[in-house]
Amino acid sequence: NVTFTIDELAIMGDDTAYALTRSNGTQTVLATGDESAESNREIFLFRRTGADDWKIARYMFNKPE
């Protein structure tokens, strides 16, 4: 149960874009039912693969604390 907030979204050319995001919430391990807090900062790099199709080319995250 994680919510993403988009802080920045930019198209860098005809076939490249990026998004800077933050995520907060809880994650559950399905095998055990254990829950824990989840909080990250992320960057997504997108590549256009067709006229209206974008795919995630790279993804990176880190913990804010």
DSSP file (Angstrom, degrees, kcal/mol; ACC not computed):
  #  RESIDUE AA STRUCTURE BP1 BP2  ACC     N-H-->O    O-->H-N    N-H-->O    O-->H-N    TCO  KAPPA ALPHA  PHI   PSI    X-CA   Y-CA   Z-CA
    1    1 A N              0   0    0      0, 0.0    25,-2.1     0, 0.0     2,-0.4   0.000 360.0 360.0 360.0  80.1    0.0    0.0    0.0
    2    2 A V  E     -A   25   0A   0     23,-0.2     2,-0.4    21,-0.0    23,-0.2  -0.945 360.0-152.3-121.7 135.2    2.4    2.7   -1.3
    3    3 A T  E     -A   24   0A   0     21,-2.8    21,-1.9    -2,-0.4     2,-0.4  -0.908   9.9-149.1-108.3 133.0    1.4    6.1   -2.7
    4    4 A F  E     -A   23   0A   0     -2,-0.4     2,-0.5    19,-0.2    19,-0.2  -0.835   4.9-161.3-101.5 138.0    3.6    7.9   -5.3
    5    5 A T  E     -A   22   0A   0     17,-3.1    17,-2.1    -2,-0.4     2,-0.7  -0.983  15.0-140.1-115.6 126.3    3.9   11.7   -5.5
    6    6 A I  E     +A   21   0A   0     -2,-0.5    15,-0.2    15,-0.2     3,-0.1  -0.777  24.1 173.9 -88.4 117.2    5.3   13.1   -8.8
    7    7 A D  E     +     0   0A   0     13,-2.6     2,-0.3    -2,-0.7    14,-0.2   0.782  69.2   6.0 -90.5 -32.5    7.6   16.0   -8.0
    8    8 A E  E     -A   20   0A   0     12,-1.7    12,-2.6     2,-0.0     2,-0.4  -0.980  56.2-178.7-154.6 138.6    8.9   16.6  -11.5
    9    9 A L  E     +A   19   0A   0     -2,-0.3     2,-0.4    10,-0.2    10,-0.2  -0.975  15.9 170.1-140.2 124.0    8.1   15.2  -15.0
   10   10 A A  E     -A   18   0A   0      8,-2.4     8,-2.4    -2,-0.4     2,-0.6  -0.997  30.8-140.2-141.4 139.1   10.0   16.3  -18.1
   11   11 A I  E     -A   17   0A   0     -2,-0.4     6,-0.3     6,-0.2     3,-0.1  -0.878  16.4-170.2 -94.6 124.4   10.3   15.3  -21.7
   12   12 A M        -     0   0    0      4,-2.7     2,-0.3    -2,-0.6     5,-0.2   0.297  60.5 -38.5-101.2   7.7   13.9   15.6  -22.7
   13   13 A G  S    S-     0   0    0      3,-0.7     3,-0.1     1,-0.1    -1,-0.1  -0.973  90.0 -47.7 160.4-165.2   13.5   15.1  -26.5
   14   14 A D  S    S+     0   0    0     -2,-0.3    -1,-0.1     1,-0.2     3,-0.0   0.786 133.7  16.1 -68.4 -26.8   11.6   13.0  -28.9
   15   15 A D  S    S+     0   0    0      1,-0.1    33,-1.9    32,-0.1     2,-0.4   0.277 110.8  74.5-135.0  14.2   12.2    9.7  -27.1
   16   16 A T  E     + B   0  47A   0     31,-0.2    -4,-2.7    -3,-0.1    -3,-0.7  -0.993  43.6 156.3-134.9 137.5   13.4   10.4  -23.6
   17   17 A A  E     -AB  11  46A   0     29,-1.8    29,-3.2    -2,-0.4     2,-0.3  -0.964  17.4-156.4-148.1 163.0   11.7   11.6  -20.4
   18   18 A Y  E     -AB  10  45A   0     -8,-2.4    -8,-2.4    -2,-0.3     2,-0.4  -0.974   2.7-157.9-141.3 159.6   12.2   11.4  -16.7
   19   19 A A  E     -AB   9  44A   0     25,-2.1    25,-2.5    -2,-0.3     2,-0.5  -0.999   6.1-155.3-136.2 133.3   10.1   11.6  -13.5
   20   20 A L  E     +AB   8  43A   0    -12,-2.6   -13,-2.6    -2,-0.4   -12,-1.7  -0.944  30.7 169.3-104.2 127.1   11.3   12.4  -10.0
   21   21 A T  E     -AB   6  42A   0     21,-2.3    21,-2.6    -2,-0.5     2,-0.3  -0.860  30.1-146.2-135.4 165.6    9.0   10.9   -7.4
   22   22 A R  E     -AB   5  41A   0    -17,-2.1   -17,-3.1    -2,-0.3     2,-0.4  -0.978  16.7-162.5-127.6 144.9    8.5   10.2   -3.7
   23   23 A S  E     +AB   4  40A   0     17,-2.6    17,-2.1    -2,-0.3     2,-0.3  -0.988  11.3 171.7-131.7 143.0    6.7    7.2   -2.3
   24   24 A N  E     +AB   3  39A   0    -21,-1.9   -21,-2.8    -2,-0.4     2,-0.3  -0.995  29.5  77.8-145.8 145.2    5.3    6.5    1.2
   25   25 A G  E    S-AB   2  38A   0     13,-1.8    13,-3.0    -2,-0.3     2,-0.3  -0.996  70.1 -57.1 157.3-152.2    3.2    3.8    2.7
   26   26 A T  E     - B   0  37A   0    -25,-2.1     2,-0.4    -2,-0.3    11,-0.2  -0.944  33.5-153.4-127.1 149.4    3.4    0.2    4.0
   27   27 A Q  E     - B   0  36A   0      9,-2.7     9,-2.1    -2,-0.3     2,-0.4  -0.926   7.7-151.6-119.6 149.4    4.5   -3.0    2.4
   28   28 A T  E     - B   0  35A   0     -2,-0.4     2,-0.8     7,-0.2     7,-0.2  -0.979  13.6-136.5-123.4 129.0    3.4   -6.5    3.3
   29   29 A V    >>  -     0   0    0      5,-2.8     4,-3.6    -2,-0.4     3,-0.6  -0.752  17.5-154.4 -79.7 114.1    5.4   -9.7    2.9
   30   30 A L  T 34 S+     0   0    0     -2,-0.8    -1,-0.2     1,-0.2     0, 0.0   0.841  88.0  57.0 -63.4 -34.4    2.8  -12.0    1.4
   31   31 A A  T 34 S+     0   0    0      1,-0.2    -1,-0.2    -3,-0.1    -2,-0.0   0.840 126.9  15.6 -66.3 -33.5    4.6  -15.2    2.7
   32   32 A T  T <4 S-     0   0    0     -3,-0.6    -2,-0.2     2,-0.1    -1,-0.2   0.630  92.8-125.3-116.2 -20.0    4.5  -14.1    6.4
   33   33 A G     <  +     0   0    0     -4,-3.6    -3,-0.1     1,-0.3     2,-0.1   0.462  55.7 153.1  83.3   0.7    2.0  -11.2    6.5
   34   34 A D        -     0   0    0     -5,-0.4    -5,-2.8    -6,-0.1     2,-0.3  -0.436  28.9-155.9 -67.1 134.9    4.7   -8.9    8.1
   35   35 A E  E     +B   28   0A   0     -7,-0.2     2,-0.3    -2,-0.1    -7,-0.2  -0.865  15.5 172.9-112.0 147.3    4.2   -5.2    7.4
   36   36 A S  E     -B   27   0A   0     -9,-2.1    -9,-2.7    -2,-0.3     2,-0.1  -0.987  37.0 -94.5-148.7 157.0    6.8   -2.5    7.5
   37   37 A A  E     -B   26   0A   0     -2,-0.3     2,-0.4   -11,-0.2   -11,-0.3  -0.415  36.2-159.9 -70.2 146.4    6.9    1.2    6.6
   38   38 A E  E     +B   25   0A   0    -13,-3.0   -13,-1.8   -37,-0.1     2,-0.3  -0.996  19.3 159.8-133.1 127.8    8.1    2.1    3.1
   39   39 A S  E     +B   24   0A   0     -2,-0.4     2,-0.3   -15,-0.2   -15,-0.2  -0.939  11.3 154.7-151.0 123.7    9.6    5.5    2.1
   40   40 A N  E     -B   23   0A   0    -17,-2.1   -17,-2.6    -2,-0.3     2,-0.4  -0.947  36.9-135.1-144.1 161.5   11.7    6.2   -1.0
   41   41 A R  E     -BC  22  62A   0     21,-2.5    21,-2.0    -2,-0.3     2,-0.3  -0.976  36.4-170.4-112.7 137.1   12.8    8.8   -3.5
   42   42 A E  E     -BC  21  61A   0    -21,-2.6   -21,-2.3    -2,-0.4     2,-0.4  -0.894  23.1-159.8-130.7 156.1   12.8    7.6   -7.0
   43   43 A I  E     -BC  20  60A   0     17,-2.4    17,-2.1    -2,-0.3     2,-0.4  -0.993  12.3-166.5-131.5 130.3   13.9    8.6  -10.5
   44   44 A F  E     -BC  19  59A   0    -25,-2.5   -25,-2.1    -2,-0.4     2,-0.5  -0.954   4.7-160.0-113.5 132.1   12.4    6.9  -13.6
   45   45 A L  E     -BC  18  58A   0     13,-2.6    12,-3.3    -2,-0.4    13,-1.7  -0.970  15.3-162.1-111.2 125.1   14.0    7.3  -17.0
   46   46 A F  E     -BC  17  56A   0    -29,-3.2   -29,-1.8    -2,-0.5     2,-0.4  -0.810   9.4-161.1-110.3 147.1   11.5    6.6  -19.9
   47   47 A R  E     -BC  16  55A   0      8,-2.5     8,-2.4    -2,-0.3     2,-0.4  -0.987  24.1-122.3-123.5 136.8   12.2    5.8  -23.6
   48   48 A R  E     + C   0  54A   0    -33,-1.9     6,-0.3    -2,-0.4     3,-0.1  -0.636  28.9 176.3 -76.5 131.1    9.6    6.1  -26.3
   49   49 A T        -     0   0    0      4,-2.7     2,-0.3    -2,-0.4     5,-0.2   0.441  65.5  -0.8-114.3  -4.7    9.1    2.8  -28.0
   50   50 A G  S    S-     0   0    0      3,-1.2     3,-0.1     1,-0.0    -1,-0.1  -0.919  97.1 -66.2-165.5-175.0    6.2    3.8  -30.4
   51   51 A A  S    S+     0   0    0     -2,-0.3    -1,-0.0     1,-0.2    -3,-0.0   0.896 132.4   3.8 -55.1 -45.3    4.1    6.7  -31.3
   52   52 A D  S    S+     0   0    0     -3,-0.0     2,-0.5     2,-0.0    -1,-0.2   0.158 108.6 107.8-125.7  16.6    2.3    6.8  -27.9
   53   53 A D        +     0   0    0     -3,-0.1    -4,-2.7     2,-0.0    -3,-1.2  -0.865  39.3 178.5-106.4 126.5    4.2    4.1  -26.1
   54   54 A W  E     -C   48   0A   0     -2,-0.5     2,-0.3    -6,-0.3    -6,-0.2  -0.969   5.5-169.8-122.4 140.9    6.7    4.8  -23.3
   55   55 A K  E     -C   47   0A   0     -8,-2.4    -8,-2.5    -2,-0.4     2,-0.5  -0.947  33.0-103.2-127.6 150.2    8.6    2.2  -21.3
   56   56 A I  E     +C   46   0A   0     -2,-0.3   -10,-0.3   -10,-0.2     3,-0.1  -0.620  36.9 176.2 -71.8 119.6   10.7    2.5  -18.2
   57   57 A A  E     +     0   0A   0    -12,-3.3     2,-0.3    -2,-0.5   -11,-0.2   0.797  67.4   8.1 -93.1 -35.6   14.3    2.3  -19.3
   58   58 A R  E     -C   45   0A   0    -13,-1.7   -13,-2.6     2,-0.0     2,-0.3  -0.989  60.4-171.0-146.0 150.7   16.0    2.9  -15.9
   59   59 A Y  E     +C   44   0A   0     -2,-0.3     2,-0.3   -15,-0.2   -15,-0.2  -0.991   8.3 172.6-144.2 134.5   14.8    3.1  -12.3
   60   60 A M  E     +C   43   0A   0    -17,-2.1   -17,-2.4    -2,-0.3     2,-0.3  -0.997   3.6 176.7-141.8 145.2   16.7    4.1   -9.2
   61   61 A F  E     -C   42   0A   0     -2,-0.3     2,-0.3   -19,-0.2   -19,-0.2  -0.963   6.9-174.6-142.8 161.6   15.7    4.7   -5.6
   62   62 A N  E     -C   41   0A   0    -21,-2.0   -21,-2.5    -2,-0.3    -2,-0.0  -0.980  33.2-103.0-150.4 160.0   17.1    5.6   -2.3
   63   63 A K        -     0   0    0     -2,-0.3   -23,-0.2   -23,-0.2    -2,-0.0  -0.670  22.2-142.5 -83.1 134.1   15.9    6.0    1.3
   64   64 A P              0   0    0      0, 0.0    -1,-0.1     0, 0.0   -24,-0.1   0.676 360.0 360.0 -73.3 -15.6   15.4    9.6    2.4
   65   65 A E              0   0    0    -26,-0.2   -25,-0.0     0, 0.0    -2,-0.0   0.454 360.0 360.0 -98.6 360.0   16.6    8.9    6.0
